[in-house]
Amino acid sequence: MVEFEETGRVVGIYEKSAYTHLPYMWAIAVWQPSFTKFLHQFVSQRQHTLIGDQIPQGIKEFPAYAETPIGDVIHAALKTGLRVEAEVLAGGFYLDIGTPDNLRTAMAQFT
């Protein structure tokens, strides 16, 4: 879900939150080199936390980890002051097929 001001400036992104009053979700992201730089730093920090100074190519068994959704990275970028903007696509329809129940719903509805 995405929280934004009337001007379109995004103030928060919340991944797959079932507990929200927000009416909009986000589905598409386009970014500038400043976010690419932030993303690289974010991933590098996560990698260092996970494996320290080890070279990834030399690791035979990786420690347990959880995937970081890009929405979490965008939310972290917001906290550092990077500008994120929203554009509402009125009348659109979206169904996250990343869950078994929603995938079944999509298959029943669109096939």
GISULVEN-V287129 format. One record per backbone hydrogen bond with DSSP energy under -0.5 kcal/mol. CO is the residue of the C=O (numbers start at 1). NH is the residue of the N-H. Records with the same first field share a line. If there is no record, write none. Layout:
CO: NH, NH
This chain:
1: 14
3: 11, 12
5: 8
8: 86
9: 5
12: 3
13: 15
14: 17
16: 18
18: 20
24: 2
32: 35, 36
33: 37
34: 38
35: 39
36: 40
37: 41
38: 42
39: 43
40: 44
41: 45
42: 46
43: 47
44: 48
45: 49
46: 50
47: 51
48: 52
51: 54
54: 56
55: 58
56: 59
67: 69
69: 72, 73
70: 74
71: 75
72: 76
73: 77
74: 78
75: 79
76: 80
77: 80, 82
78: 81
84: 10
88: 90
89: 92
95: 97
96: 99
99: 103
100: 104
101: 105
102: 106
103: 107
104: 108
105: 109
106: 110
107: 111
